[in-house]
């Protein structure tokens, strides 16, 4: 993509901002950068030009739910994991099933989750998902007791490298992964959650 000399200058600056940021850079922040530099060019064109500049390299510019960020591709990540192995947190089947229900049927209450899973949901599971930054309360259902409505966060989408819920993988793929996870000793095995949750992600 051909850019003007002025656009090339803002491109280099934006590229530096993106490379130095630990978190995704939001569109609002990018627009603010353009305004501060009195630049009237298209943020979209410059972002696409940066993407083109990094094509074929081990690092790529991607858009996620909260903005834009540079990240290594899978091949590079695999090599990094071999050089510097880290122990990722592991979650039980109960935790992942709860997260899947919230992700694919949000907003839901704790009672909705228990109805689908056919077992009680520990408050610790919800607290764990909230502490991880994947789940939040977005309101309350207007029924007796006004139970909290739970939904996934943009941070959840960022961690999956997604822009929106419509990019979630097919539920059958998620179900296969969950089946291989260990059960929590305090929870009974769950019948076919995938079948119970035969729905598509709901997107506003």
N, C-alpha and C positions, 0 to 999 in steps of 0.2 A: 504494500500500500504506500503510495507516494504522499509524503507529508511536506508542508512548507517548512522553511528554516525555523520559523517561530514555533510551529508544531513540533519539530524535532527537539527544540529546546525544552518544551514542557514535557515531551515524551521522556527525555533523559531524567528530568526531575521526578516525574511520576514513577518511573522505573526504580529510582533510588528509594523513594518513599515506600514502595511496595516491597522491595528487597529487605529493607531495614525494619519493617513492621512485623512484630510477633503475631499480631491478630489480623484478620482480614480488614482491608481498608474499605470503608463504606462508600457508596456513591455520594452521600452527603459530604463526606470528607474530600472526595475527589473534586466535587463541584466547588467546594470552598477553596481548594488549591488553585483552581482555574480562576476564580473570582479575585483571589489575592494577587495573581499574576496578570490580571486584566486580560485574560485570554478568552477569545470568543470562539475557539475551535470546538470540535465535537469530541467529548470525552470518549464516546463509543468508538470513533475512528482511531483515536490514539491507543485505547486499550487493545483494539484488534491488531493494530500495528505492533504493539509490544508482544502480543501472542504470536504473531507471525515471526518476529525476530528470534523467539525462543523455540520455534518448531524444530523437532529433531534432536533437541538436547534433553538431558536428564532432568532438567528443571523446567516447569511449565507454569504459565499464568492461568489460573482457573477462577471462575466465579462460583461462589457458594452463597448460602442464604444471607449472610450479613455483609457481603461485599466481595472484593477481589483479593487474591493472595497468590504468592509463588509457592509451589510445593514440588517435591521430587516425585518422579513417576515410580511405578511399581518396581521396575527393574532396579532403580537406584535405591529404593527403600529396602528391598530384599538384601542388597549388598551392605547397606548401613546396618541392618539388623544382624548380619553375620559378624561385622566388625565390632559393633557395640550392642551386643544383645541386651535387651531390656525385658523385664518381666511385666507383661501387660496385666491389668487387673482382670480377674476371671469372675464371671457371674453365673449363678445357678440357673437352672431351667425356669424356676419360678420367677426370678427377676426378669429374664429375657422374655418370657411369655407375657408378663405384665407390661413390659415396655412395648412389645409388639401390639398388644390390644390397644394401648393408648395411641400408638402411632397410626394404626390403621382404622380406628373407630373413634377418633377424638372429635369433640370433647366427651369424656366419659367420667362417671363417678366410680368411687371404689366399689360400690354395690354392683355397677355394670360389669366391672372386671370379675368380681366374685361370681356373678351369674354365668359368665362365659367360661370361667375356669372351673366352676363347680367346687371350689374350695375357698376358704377365707383368705384374704390377702393381708399379710402382716403389714402393720404401719411402718415397720422398719424398711420394707421393700420400697414403699413410696418415698420415704425419707432419703433412702440411698439414691434413688433416681433424681430426686430434687437436688441433693448435694452434688451429684455428678454434673448438674446443669442441663440434664436432658428433659426434665419434666417440670411443669409449673402449674399452679392453680390460675385459671383464667376467669373464674366466676363461680357462681353457685346456682344449682338447679332450683327452680321455684317449686319445690315439693316439700312435704314435712321434713324438718331437720335441715333443709337447705344444704344438701351435700355438695362438697367442692367438685367443680368440673376440672378435670385434668387434661392437659394437652402437652405435646412436645414443644421444645424451644427451638429457636434458630441455632443455638449452640449445638443441639442434637444434629441438625442438618449439616452444620459446618463440619462436625466430627466425622460425618459420613461422606463429606465432599459433595453435598447436594445443594441445589438452589431452592427446591421446593418439595412438598410431599408427593407430588405427582411423579417424582423420580425415584421413589422408594422401589426396591426390587419386588418382583411378584411374591405374593404371600406364600406360595408353595415353596419357594427357595428359602424363605425365612424359616418356615416350618421344618424343613430338612435340617437346617443348622441347629435349631432348638432341640430337636430330638436327640442330638448327640451330646447335649450338655448334661452334667450331673444333676440329680434331683437334690433339693434341700431335704435333710433328714426329717424336718418337722412338717413337711408337706406331702400329701399323698400324690401319687402319679395322676396326671391329668389325662382324660380321654382326648380325643382328637380336637385340639384347640383350633387347628387350621380349618377344620370342617365347620366348627362353631362360628368361626370368624370369617366366613366366606363373603368378604366385602371388598370394595375398592377404597383407596385412601380418599378422604373427603377434603377438598381444597376450597378455601374461601374464594 
